[in-house]
Amino acid sequence: MNVSAQDEMKHFGKKIYVDKVPVTLNTAAFMAFEVSTSSYNHIKTAQRIRNWNYFWGVVGGYEVLAGLSYTFSGNDNSQIGLIDVAIGGVCLGIIPKREERFKMHLRKAVELYNEAIDDNSAK
């Protein structure tokens, strides 16, 4: 796919499209860097949020599973297992709000990018 910095971006859900073809966040960041640094910064912020969401998902899933297995293994000190489950639940619970921030940054990046290419083509 040949993507130029003059192609308009669209945002649907958690993906960015250029000419009805989904592009990775790295490709979108590369395109935005050529046109609008503020758009580029929003895409990079969205990438950082997404990467941390993966981290919190793995840690939360591990804590919940480890806590449940410790609790139901028959140990006398099952409170530690319940604490692990609670920690895992908190780690997993923060992800939906962070995903909303991720989508907000993508929306703003696409908006700024499209404004910048409109300004450049008007000149």
Backbone as numpy.savetxt, mean C-alpha at the origin, in Angstrom:
# Nx Ny Nz CAx CAy CAz Cx Cy Cz
5.24 -3.23 -23.25 4.40 -2.06 -23.25 5.28 -0.83 -23.25
5.02 0.07 -24.13 5.76 1.31 -24.21 4.95 2.41 -23.53
5.44 2.89 -22.39 4.73 3.88 -21.61 5.49 5.19 -21.69
4.81 6.24 -22.08 5.46 7.55 -22.09 4.90 8.39 -20.96
5.61 9.44 -20.63 5.19 10.30 -19.53 3.98 11.14 -19.90
3.50 11.08 -21.12 2.34 11.87 -21.53 1.05 11.07 -21.50
1.10 9.80 -21.15 -0.11 8.99 -21.06 -0.80 9.27 -19.73
-2.11 9.45 -19.78 -2.86 9.75 -18.58 -3.02 8.51 -17.72
-2.90 8.69 -16.40 -3.08 7.60 -15.45 -4.52 7.60 -14.95
-4.98 6.40 -14.60 -6.28 6.26 -13.96 -6.08 5.38 -12.73
-6.94 5.59 -11.75 -6.83 4.86 -10.49 -8.16 4.15 -10.21
-8.10 2.83 -10.05 -9.27 2.05 -9.69 -8.87 1.12 -8.56
-9.50 1.30 -7.41 -9.18 0.44 -6.27 -7.76 0.64 -5.81
-6.99 -0.42 -5.89 -5.60 -0.38 -5.42 -4.61 -0.44 -6.57
-5.06 -0.17 -7.77 -4.19 -0.27 -8.95 -4.20 1.03 -9.74
-3.09 1.24 -10.46 -2.96 2.36 -11.37 -2.93 1.80 -12.79
-3.68 2.44 -13.68 -3.76 2.00 -15.07 -3.27 3.12 -15.99
-2.58 2.73 -17.04 -2.19 3.64 -18.10 -2.66 2.99 -19.40
-3.50 3.68 -20.14 -4.10 3.13 -21.36 -4.79 1.79 -21.10
-5.54 1.72 -20.01 -6.31 0.53 -19.62 -5.46 -0.69 -19.29
-4.16 -0.48 -19.09 -3.25 -1.56 -18.72 -2.71 -1.27 -17.31
-2.81 -2.24 -16.39 -2.29 -1.98 -15.04 -0.76 -1.86 -15.07
-0.25 -0.91 -14.30 1.19 -0.73 -14.18 1.59 -0.91 -12.72
2.82 -1.32 -12.52 3.32 -1.48 -11.16 3.54 -0.10 -10.55
3.65 -0.07 -9.23 3.92 1.20 -8.57 5.28 1.74 -8.96
6.24 0.86 -9.22 7.56 1.33 -9.65 7.49 2.01 -11.01
6.73 1.44 -11.94 6.58 2.06 -13.26 5.86 3.40 -13.13
4.81 3.43 -12.31 4.07 4.68 -12.11 4.97 5.74 -11.47
5.81 5.33 -10.53 6.73 6.27 -9.89 7.74 6.80 -10.90
8.24 5.93 -11.76 9.19 6.36 -12.79 8.54 7.37 -13.73
7.30 7.10 -14.13 6.59 8.03 -15.00 6.34 9.36 -14.29
5.95 9.30 -13.02 5.64 10.52 -12.27 6.90 11.35 -12.01
8.03 10.70 -11.83 9.28 11.42 -11.56 9.63 12.36 -12.70
9.30 11.95 -13.91 9.60 12.78 -15.08 8.67 13.98 -15.19
7.50 13.93 -14.56 6.49 14.96 -14.78 6.22 15.78 -13.52
6.03 15.11 -12.38 5.59 15.80 -11.17 6.24 15.15 -9.95
7.09 15.91 -9.26 7.76 15.34 -8.08 6.77 15.11 -6.94
5.73 15.94 -6.83 4.76 15.71 -5.76 3.96 14.42 -6.01
3.64 14.13 -7.26 2.99 12.88 -7.59 3.91 11.70 -7.26
5.17 11.85 -7.62 6.18 10.82 -7.33 6.25 10.57 -5.81
6.25 11.64 -5.02 6.33 11.48 -3.57 5.12 10.75 -3.01
3.94 11.02 -3.56 2.74 10.31 -3.10 2.81 8.82 -3.46
3.32 8.50 -4.62 3.45 7.09 -5.00 4.46 6.40 -4.10
5.57 7.04 -3.81 6.58 6.44 -2.93 6.03 6.25 -1.51
5.24 7.22 -1.04 4.61 7.07 0.27 3.64 5.89 0.26
2.87 5.76 -0.80 1.95 4.63 -0.92 2.71 3.31 -0.92
3.86 3.27 -1.60 4.67 2.04 -1.62 5.15 1.69 -0.21
5.61 2.70 0.53 6.08 2.43 1.90 4.94 1.91 2.77
3.76 2.51 2.64 2.61 2.06 3.42 2.28 0.61 3.07
2.26 0.29 1.78 1.94 -1.07 1.34 2.97 -2.08 1.87
4.25 -1.74 1.79 5.29 -2.65 2.28 5.16 -2.89 3.77
4.88 -1.84 4.54 4.69 -2.02 5.98 3.43 -2.82 6.25
2.39 -2.69 5.43 1.18 -3.49 5.62 1.48 -4.98 5.46
2.32 -5.33 4.49 2.73 -6.73 4.35 3.45 -7.20 5.62
4.34 -6.36 6.12 5.08 -6.70 7.34 4.12 -6.94 8.50
3.19 -5.98 8.73 2.26 -6.12 9.85 1.35 -7.33 9.66
1.02 -7.66 8.43 0.20 -8.84 8.17 0.92 -10.13 8.54
2.20 -10.21 8.18 2.99 -11.41 8.51 3.19 -11.52 10.01
3.58 -10.42 10.65 3.79 -10.44 12.10 2.49 -10.76 12.83
1.40 -10.11 12.42 0.12 -10.36 13.07 -0.35 -11.79 12.90
-0.22 -12.32 11.70 -0.61 -13.70 11.46 0.20 -14.68 12.29
1.51 -14.43 12.36 2.38 -15.29 13.16 1.99 -15.23 14.63
1.77 -14.01 15.15 1.43 -13.86 16.57 0.11 -14.56 16.91
-0.88 -14.42 16.04 -2.17 -15.07 16.30 -2.00 -16.59 16.29
-1.33 -17.12 15.28 -1.15 -18.59 15.21 -0.29 -19.12 16.35
0.80 -18.43 16.64 1.66 -18.88 17.74 0.93 -18.80 19.07
0.16 -17.73 19.26 -0.59 -17.59 20.51 -1.65 -18.65 20.66
-2.36 -18.95 19.58 -3.39 -19.99 19.65 -2.78 -21.36 19.90
-1.67 -21.65 19.24 -1.05 -22.96 19.45 -0.51 -23.08 20.87
0.02 -22.00 21.41 0.53 -22.03 22.79 -0.61 -22.17 23.78
-1.71 -21.48 23.52 -2.86 -21.52 24.43 -3.48 -22.92 24.47
-3.61 -23.53 23.30 -4.28 -24.83 23.24 -3.33 -26.03 23.35
-2.07 -25.77 23.63 -1.12 -26.88 23.76 -1.16 -27.52 25.14
-1.90 -26.93 26.04 -2.04 -27.53 27.36 -1.05 -27.00 28.37
-0.35 -25.93 28.06 0.57 -25.33 29.03 -0.21 -24.67 30.16
0.42 -24.62 31.33 -0.24 -24.01 32.49 -0.35 -22.49 32.34
0.56 -21.90 31.60 0.63 -20.44 31.48 0.02 -20.00 30.14
-1.28 -20.20 29.98 -1.91 -19.88 28.70 -2.16 -18.39 28.52
-1.95 -17.59 29.57 -2.14 -16.14 29.43 -1.15 -15.55 28.44
0.04 -16.09 28.36 1.03 -15.60 27.39 0.52 -15.84 25.97
-0.09 -16.98 25.75 -0.68 -17.26 24.44 -1.79 -16.28 24.09
-2.60 -15.95 25.08 -3.68 -14.99 24.83 -3.12 -13.59 24.55
-2.04 -13.24 25.21 -1.38 -11.95 24.93 -0.85 -11.94 23.50
-0.27 -13.06 23.06 0.21 -13.15 21.68 -0.95 -12.99 20.68
-2.08 -13.61 20.99 -3.24 -13.48 20.11 -3.69 -12.02 20.06
-3.69 -11.34 21.20 -4.10 -9.93 21.24 -3.13 -9.06 20.44
-1.83 -9.31 20.59 -0.83 -8.54 19.83 -1.03 -8.76 18.33
-1.24 -10.02 17.95 -1.49 -10.32 16.54 -2.75 -9.66 16.02
-3.79 -9.64 16.85 -5.03 -8.98 16.46 -4.85 -7.49 16.23
-4.04 -6.86 17.08 -3.77 -5.43 16.89 -2.98 -5.20 15.61
-1.97 -6.04 15.38 -1.17 -5.90 14.14 -2.04 -6.06 12.90
-2.93 -7.01 12.92 -3.83 -7.21 11.78 -4.91 -6.13 11.71
-5.30 -5.61 12.88 -6.37 -4.62 12.93 -5.98 -3.25 12.39
-4.69 -2.93 12.38 -4.28 -1.62 11.89 -4.21 -1.57 10.36
-4.22 -2.72 9.72 -4.02 -2.76 8.27 -5.15 -2.09 7.49
-6.43 -2.30 7.79 -7.48 -1.66 6.97 -7.38 -0.12 6.93
-7.10 0.50 8.06 -6.96 1.96 8.08 -5.76 2.40 7.25
-4.69 1.65 7.33 -3.50 1.97 6.55 -3.75 1.77 5.05
-4.57 0.79 4.70 -4.92 0.57 3.29 -5.72 1.76 2.74
-6.54 2.38 3.59 -7.27 3.58 3.17 -6.28 4.72 2.89
-5.26 4.84 3.72 -4.22 5.86 3.47 -3.47 5.54 2.19
-3.21 4.26 1.93 -2.54 3.83 0.71 -3.35 4.28 -0.51
-4.66 4.00 -0.50 -5.51 4.37 -1.63 -5.61 5.89 -1.78
-5.64 6.62 -0.65 -5.70 8.07 -0.70 -4.45 8.64 -1.38
-3.28 8.09 -1.06 -2.05 8.55 -1.69 -2.03 8.21 -3.18
-2.54 7.06 -3.55 -2.62 6.72 -4.98 -3.55 7.68 -5.71
-4.71 7.96 -5.13 -5.64 8.91 -5.76 -4.98 10.27 -5.96
-4.31 10.75 -4.92 -3.68 12.07 -4.99 -2.55 12.06 -6.02
-1.78 10.99 -6.07 -0.67 10.90 -7.03 -1.19 10.94 -8.46
-2.25 10.19 -8.74 -2.82 10.17 -10.09 -3.38 11.55 -10.44
-4.06 12.17 -9.50 -4.61 13.50 -9.74 -3.50 14.52 -10.05
-2.44 14.52 -9.25 -1.33 15.46 -9.48 -0.61 15.17 -10.79
-0.44 13.90 -11.10 0.23 13.52 -12.35 -0.58 14.01 -13.55
-1.88 13.75 -13.54 -2.72 14.15 -14.67 -2.78 15.67 -14.81
-2.81 16.39 -13.68 -2.77 17.85 -13.74 -1.46 18.33 -14.36
-0.36 17.68 -13.98 0.94 18.09 -14.50 1.06 17.85 -16.00
0.56 16.72 -16.49 0.67 16.50 -17.94 -0.29 17.40 -18.70
-1.43 17.76 -18.07 -2.32 18.73 -18.71 -1.66 20.10 -18.80
-0.97 20.50 -17.72 -0.25 21.77 -17.73 0.87 21.78 -18.75
1.59 20.65 -18.85 2.70 20.56 -19.82 2.19 20.57 -21.25
1.04 19.94 -21.50 0.54 19.91 -22.88 -0.10 21.25 -23.26
-0.52 22.04 -22.27 -1.12 23.33 -22.57 -0.05 24.37 -22.93
1.17 24.13 -22.54 2.25 25.10 -22.81 2.70 25.06 -24.24
